[in-house]
Amino acid sequence: MIELHTGGATGSDYAWMRVATHHKIICHVSSFLGHRTLCPFDRVDMGFVKLHTHNDNDLALAHPHLEKTNQTLQRRWPTGNQMVNNLLRRNYLIVKDAAQVIGIGRLNKHRTIVGGGTGWGIQMGLDLGIETWVFDQKDGFWYVWSTMEAVFVKTDSPPNITGKFAGIGTRAINQAGVAAIIDVVKKIFPRDM
Protein backbone atom coordinates (compact mmCIF):
# COMPACT_ATOMS: atom_id res chain seq x y z
CA MET A 1 0.00 0.00 0.00
CA ILE A 2 1.33 3.43 -0.94
CA GLU A 3 1.29 6.01 1.86
CA LEU A 4 2.71 9.53 2.05
CA HIS A 5 4.42 10.82 5.21
CA THR A 6 4.94 14.58 5.33
CA GLY A 7 5.01 17.59 7.64
CA GLY A 8 2.01 19.72 6.75
CA ALA A 9 4.04 22.85 5.96
CA THR A 10 3.34 25.34 3.21
CA GLY A 11 5.02 24.74 -0.12
CA SER A 12 6.22 21.23 -0.95
CA ASP A 13 4.45 19.43 1.91
CA TYR A 14 1.13 20.92 0.90
CA ALA A 15 1.74 20.14 -2.79
CA TRP A 16 2.54 16.50 -1.91
CA MET A 17 -0.70 16.27 0.10
CA ARG A 18 -2.89 17.83 -2.59
CA VAL A 19 -1.58 15.61 -5.37
CA ALA A 20 -1.54 12.44 -3.25
CA THR A 21 -5.02 12.85 -1.75
CA HIS A 22 -6.44 13.62 -5.18
CA HIS A 23 -5.51 10.02 -5.99
CA LYS A 24 -6.77 8.69 -2.64
CA ILE A 25 -3.29 8.06 -1.25
CA ILE A 26 -3.40 8.20 2.56
CA CYS A 27 -1.28 11.06 3.91
CA HIS A 28 0.23 10.90 7.39
CA VAL A 29 1.02 14.42 8.60
CA SER A 30 3.48 14.73 11.50
CA SER A 31 3.02 17.63 13.88
CA PHE A 32 3.53 18.49 17.56
CA LEU A 33 1.87 20.64 20.21
CA GLY A 34 2.06 24.31 19.26
CA HIS A 35 2.66 23.55 15.57
CA ARG A 36 0.05 24.59 13.03
CA THR A 37 -0.19 22.38 9.98
CA LEU A 38 -1.59 23.27 6.61
CA CYS A 39 -3.82 20.39 5.53
CA PRO A 40 -6.34 20.06 2.73
CA PHE A 41 -9.13 19.83 5.32
CA ASP A 42 -11.72 18.74 2.78
CA ARG A 43 -9.60 15.61 2.41
CA VAL A 44 -9.24 15.14 6.19
CA ASP A 45 -13.00 14.77 6.41
CA MET A 46 -12.85 12.14 3.66
CA GLY A 47 -10.30 10.12 5.66
CA PHE A 48 -7.31 10.63 3.34
CA VAL A 49 -5.29 12.78 5.77
CA LYS A 50 -4.23 11.41 9.17
CA LEU A 51 -2.79 14.00 11.54
CA HIS A 52 -0.26 12.72 14.09
CA THR A 53 0.47 15.15 16.93
CA HIS A 54 3.71 13.95 18.52
CA ASN A 55 4.55 14.51 22.19
CA ASP A 56 7.91 15.39 23.74
CA ASN A 57 8.85 11.72 24.15
CA ASP A 58 8.25 11.10 20.44
CA LEU A 59 10.28 14.16 19.50
CA ALA A 60 13.15 13.10 21.80
CA LEU A 61 13.66 9.97 19.67
CA ALA A 62 15.18 12.24 17.03
CA HIS A 63 18.07 13.57 19.15
CA PRO A 64 20.76 10.99 18.31
CA HIS A 65 19.77 11.11 14.64
CA LEU A 66 19.99 14.90 14.51
CA GLU A 67 23.42 14.78 16.16
CA LYS A 68 24.61 12.28 13.55
CA THR A 69 23.06 14.26 10.70
CA ASN A 70 24.73 17.44 11.91
CA GLN A 71 28.13 15.76 11.64
CA THR A 72 27.57 15.83 7.87
CA LEU A 73 25.65 19.08 7.53
CA GLN A 74 27.87 21.07 9.91
CA ARG A 75 25.04 23.39 10.91
CA ARG A 76 23.90 24.44 14.36
CA TRP A 77 22.23 21.74 16.48
CA PRO A 78 20.43 22.38 18.64
CA THR A 79 19.44 25.73 17.20
CA GLY A 80 18.62 28.67 19.43
CA ASN A 81 14.91 28.32 18.65
CA GLN A 82 12.69 25.66 20.25
CA MET A 83 10.17 25.71 17.38
CA VAL A 84 12.93 25.13 14.81
CA ASN A 85 14.35 22.33 16.99
CA ASN A 86 10.93 20.65 17.06
CA LEU A 87 10.51 21.05 13.30
CA LEU A 88 13.85 19.29 12.78
CA ARG A 89 12.85 16.57 15.27
CA ARG A 90 9.59 16.17 13.38
CA ASN A 91 11.61 15.62 10.18
CA TYR A 92 13.06 12.48 11.73
CA LEU A 93 9.58 11.19 12.59
CA ILE A 94 8.54 11.75 8.96
CA VAL A 95 11.42 9.81 7.39
CA LYS A 96 12.23 7.08 9.93
CA ASP A 97 9.80 4.43 8.65
CA ALA A 98 9.83 5.36 4.96
CA ALA A 99 10.99 3.06 2.19
CA GLN A 100 11.94 6.18 0.20
CA VAL A 101 12.63 9.83 0.96
CA ILE A 102 11.69 12.12 -1.91
CA GLY A 103 12.50 15.81 -1.57
CA ILE A 104 12.06 19.01 -3.51
CA GLY A 105 14.88 21.47 -2.93
CA ARG A 106 18.27 22.61 -4.04
CA LEU A 107 21.50 20.63 -4.05
CA ASN A 108 24.86 22.20 -3.24
CA LYS A 109 27.43 22.44 -6.03
CA HIS A 110 29.02 19.13 -4.98
CA ARG A 111 25.62 17.35 -5.14
CA THR A 112 26.06 16.04 -1.58
CA ILE A 113 23.82 18.23 0.60
CA VAL A 114 20.39 19.82 0.20
CA GLY A 115 19.81 23.32 1.54
CA GLY A 116 17.45 24.46 4.30
CA GLY A 117 15.31 22.34 6.59
CA THR A 118 14.78 19.86 3.77
CA GLY A 119 18.47 19.01 3.98
CA TRP A 120 17.98 17.66 7.50
CA GLY A 121 15.26 15.24 6.39
CA ILE A 122 17.24 14.20 3.31
CA GLN A 123 20.40 13.58 5.33
CA MET A 124 18.54 11.62 8.02
CA GLY A 125 17.14 9.44 5.25
CA LEU A 126 20.65 8.83 3.95
CA ASP A 127 21.95 8.13 7.48
CA LEU A 128 19.18 5.56 7.94
CA GLY A 129 20.07 3.85 4.65
CA ILE A 130 16.80 4.81 2.96
CA GLU A 131 16.60 5.22 -0.83
CA THR A 132 16.71 9.01 -1.24
CA TRP A 133 15.78 11.25 -4.17
CA VAL A 134 15.91 15.01 -4.72
CA PHE A 135 14.35 17.16 -7.39
CA ASP A 136 16.67 20.16 -7.74
CA GLN A 137 14.54 23.20 -8.48
CA LYS A 138 17.61 25.11 -9.66
CA ASP A 139 18.33 22.90 -12.68
CA GLY A 140 15.01 21.04 -13.00
CA PHE A 141 16.42 17.49 -12.76
CA TRP A 142 15.88 14.48 -10.52
CA TYR A 143 18.81 13.04 -8.57
CA VAL A 144 19.15 9.79 -6.65
CA TRP A 145 21.75 9.11 -3.96
CA SER A 146 24.58 6.83 -5.06
CA THR A 147 26.21 5.16 -2.07
CA MET A 148 29.09 4.03 -4.26
CA GLU A 149 29.85 7.56 -5.50
CA ALA A 150 28.69 9.34 -2.29
CA VAL A 151 26.83 11.99 -4.32
CA PHE A 152 23.41 12.54 -5.81
CA VAL A 153 23.49 11.34 -9.42
CA LYS A 154 21.28 12.87 -12.13
CA THR A 155 18.62 10.54 -13.47
CA ASP A 156 16.31 10.71 -16.48
CA SER A 157 13.10 9.98 -14.61
CA PRO A 158 11.38 10.49 -11.26
CA PRO A 159 11.34 7.75 -8.62
CA ASN A 160 8.98 4.79 -8.64
CA ILE A 161 7.09 4.85 -5.36
CA THR A 162 6.97 1.39 -3.84
CA GLY A 163 5.25 1.81 -0.46
CA LYS A 164 5.55 4.23 2.45
CA PHE A 165 7.43 7.31 1.31
CA ALA A 166 8.39 10.62 2.85
CA GLY A 167 7.43 13.52 0.60
CA ILE A 168 9.28 16.58 1.85
CA GLY A 169 10.74 19.77 0.49
CA THR A 170 11.18 23.49 0.43
CA ARG A 171 8.48 25.93 1.42
CA ALA A 172 9.56 27.99 -1.62
CA ILE A 173 8.35 25.45 -4.17
CA ASN A 174 8.16 26.70 -7.75
CA GLN A 175 6.16 25.47 -10.75
CA ALA A 176 8.89 23.00 -11.70
CA GLY A 177 8.77 21.53 -8.20
CA VAL A 178 5.00 21.08 -8.34
CA ALA A 179 5.30 19.50 -11.80
CA ALA A 180 7.95 17.12 -10.39
CA ILE A 181 5.53 15.97 -7.66
CA ILE A 182 2.82 15.42 -10.27
CA ASP A 183 5.30 13.39 -12.36
CA VAL A 184 6.04 11.11 -9.38
CA VAL A 185 2.35 10.39 -8.79
CA LYS A 186 1.70 10.11 -12.54
CA LYS A 187 3.95 7.03 -12.60
CA ILE A 188 1.53 5.31 -10.19
CA PHE A 189 -1.69 6.52 -11.79
CA PRO A 190 -0.85 7.13 -15.48
CA ARG A 191 -4.46 7.00 -16.65
CA ASP A 192 -5.68 9.56 -14.10
CA MET A 193 -3.29 12.37 -14.93
C-alpha positions as CSV (number, residue, x, y, z in Angstrom):
1,M,0.0,0.0,0.0
2,I,1.3,3.4,-0.9
3,E,1.3,6.0,1.9
4,L,2.7,9.5,2.0
5,H,4.4,10.8,5.2
6,T,4.9,14.6,5.3
7,G,5.0,17.6,7.6
8,G,2.0,19.7,6.7
9,A,4.0,22.9,6.0
10,T,3.3,25.3,3.2
11,G,5.0,24.7,-0.1
12,S,6.2,21.2,-1.0
13,D,4.5,19.4,1.9
14,Y,1.1,20.9,0.9
15,A,1.7,20.1,-2.8
16,W,2.5,16.5,-1.9
17,M,-0.7,16.3,0.1
18,R,-2.9,17.8,-2.6
19,V,-1.6,15.6,-5.4
20,A,-1.5,12.4,-3.3
21,T,-5.0,12.8,-1.8
22,H,-6.4,13.6,-5.2
23,H,-5.5,10.0,-6.0
24,K,-6.8,8.7,-2.6
25,I,-3.3,8.1,-1.2
26,I,-3.4,8.2,2.6
27,C,-1.3,11.1,3.9
28,H,0.2,10.9,7.4
29,V,1.0,14.4,8.6
30,S,3.5,14.7,11.5
31,S,3.0,17.6,13.9
32,F,3.5,18.5,17.6
33,L,1.9,20.6,20.2
34,G,2.1,24.3,19.3
35,H,2.7,23.6,15.6
36,R,0.0,24.6,13.0
37,T,-0.2,22.4,10.0
38,L,-1.6,23.3,6.6
39,C,-3.8,20.4,5.5
40,P,-6.3,20.1,2.7
41,F,-9.1,19.8,5.3
42,D,-11.7,18.7,2.8
43,R,-9.6,15.6,2.4
44,V,-9.2,15.1,6.2
45,D,-13.0,14.8,6.4
46,M,-12.9,12.1,3.7
47,G,-10.3,10.1,5.7
48,F,-7.3,10.6,3.3
49,V,-5.3,12.8,5.8
50,K,-4.2,11.4,9.2
51,L,-2.8,14.0,11.5
52,H,-0.3,12.7,14.1
53,T,0.5,15.1,16.9
54,H,3.7,13.9,18.5
55,N,4.5,14.5,22.2
56,D,7.9,15.4,23.7
57,N,8.8,11.7,24.1
58,D,8.3,11.1,20.4
59,L,10.3,14.2,19.5
60,A,13.1,13.1,21.8
61,L,13.7,10.0,19.7
62,A,15.2,12.2,17.0
63,H,18.1,13.6,19.2
64,P,20.8,11.0,18.3
65,H,19.8,11.1,14.6
66,L,20.0,14.9,14.5
67,E,23.4,14.8,16.2
68,K,24.6,12.3,13.6
69,T,23.1,14.3,10.7
70,N,24.7,17.4,11.9
71,Q,28.1,15.8,11.6
72,T,27.6,15.8,7.9
73,L,25.6,19.1,7.5
74,Q,27.9,21.1,9.9
75,R,25.0,23.4,10.9
76,R,23.9,24.4,14.4
77,W,22.2,21.7,16.5
78,P,20.4,22.4,18.6
79,T,19.4,25.7,17.2
80,G,18.6,28.7,19.4
81,N,14.9,28.3,18.6
82,Q,12.7,25.7,20.2
83,M,10.2,25.7,17.4
84,V,12.9,25.1,14.8
85,N,14.3,22.3,17.0
86,N,10.9,20.7,17.1
87,L,10.5,21.0,13.3
88,L,13.9,19.3,12.8
89,R,12.9,16.6,15.3
90,R,9.6,16.2,13.4
91,N,11.6,15.6,10.2
92,Y,13.1,12.5,11.7
93,L,9.6,11.2,12.6
94,I,8.5,11.8,9.0
95,V,11.4,9.8,7.4
96,K,12.2,7.1,9.9
97,D,9.8,4.4,8.6
98,A,9.8,5.4,5.0
99,A,11.0,3.1,2.2
100,Q,11.9,6.2,0.2
101,V,12.6,9.8,1.0
102,I,11.7,12.1,-1.9
103,G,12.5,15.8,-1.6
104,I,12.1,19.0,-3.5
105,G,14.9,21.5,-2.9
106,R,18.3,22.6,-4.0
107,L,21.5,20.6,-4.1
108,N,24.9,22.2,-3.2
109,K,27.4,22.4,-6.0
110,H,29.0,19.1,-5.0
111,R,25.6,17.3,-5.1
112,T,26.1,16.0,-1.6
113,I,23.8,18.2,0.6
114,V,20.4,19.8,0.2
115,G,19.8,23.3,1.5
116,G,17.4,24.5,4.3
117,G,15.3,22.3,6.6
118,T,14.8,19.9,3.8
119,G,18.5,19.0,4.0
120,W,18.0,17.7,7.5
121,G,15.3,15.2,6.4
122,I,17.2,14.2,3.3
123,Q,20.4,13.6,5.3
124,M,18.5,11.6,8.0
125,G,17.1,9.4,5.2
126,L,20.7,8.8,4.0
127,D,22.0,8.1,7.5
128,L,19.2,5.6,7.9
129,G,20.1,3.8,4.6
130,I,16.8,4.8,3.0
131,E,16.6,5.2,-0.8
132,T,16.7,9.0,-1.2
133,W,15.8,11.2,-4.2
134,V,15.9,15.0,-4.7
135,F,14.3,17.2,-7.4
136,D,16.7,20.2,-7.7
137,Q,14.5,23.2,-8.5
138,K,17.6,25.1,-9.7
139,D,18.3,22.9,-12.7
140,G,15.0,21.0,-13.0
141,F,16.4,17.5,-12.8
142,W,15.9,14.5,-10.5
143,Y,18.8,13.0,-8.6
144,V,19.2,9.8,-6.6
145,W,21.8,9.1,-4.0
146,S,24.6,6.8,-5.1
147,T,26.2,5.2,-2.1
148,M,29.1,4.0,-4.3
149,E,29.8,7.6,-5.5
150,A,28.7,9.3,-2.3
151,V,26.8,12.0,-4.3
152,F,23.4,12.5,-5.8
153,V,23.5,11.3,-9.4
154,K,21.3,12.9,-12.1
155,T,18.6,10.5,-13.5
156,D,16.3,10.7,-16.5
157,S,13.1,10.0,-14.6
158,P,11.4,10.5,-11.3
159,P,11.3,7.8,-8.6
160,N,9.0,4.8,-8.6
161,I,7.1,4.8,-5.4
162,T,7.0,1.4,-3.8
163,G,5.3,1.8,-0.5
164,K,5.6,4.2,2.4
165,F,7.4,7.3,1.3
166,A,8.4,10.6,2.9
167,G,7.4,13.5,0.6
168,I,9.3,16.6,1.8
169,G,10.7,19.8,0.5
170,T,11.2,23.5,0.4
171,R,8.5,25.9,1.4
172,A,9.6,28.0,-1.6
173,I,8.3,25.5,-4.2
174,N,8.2,26.7,-7.8
175,Q,6.2,25.5,-10.7
176,A,8.9,23.0,-11.7
177,G,8.8,21.5,-8.2
178,V,5.0,21.1,-8.3
179,A,5.3,19.5,-11.8
180,A,8.0,17.1,-10.4
181,I,5.5,16.0,-7.7
182,I,2.8,15.4,-10.3
183,D,5.3,13.4,-12.4
184,V,6.0,11.1,-9.4
185,V,2.4,10.4,-8.8
186,K,1.7,10.1,-12.5
187,K,4.0,7.0,-12.6
188,I,1.5,5.3,-10.2
189,F,-1.7,6.5,-11.8
190,P,-0.9,7.1,-15.5
191,R,-4.5,7.0,-16.6
192,D,-5.7,9.6,-14.1
193,M,-3.3,12.4,-14.9
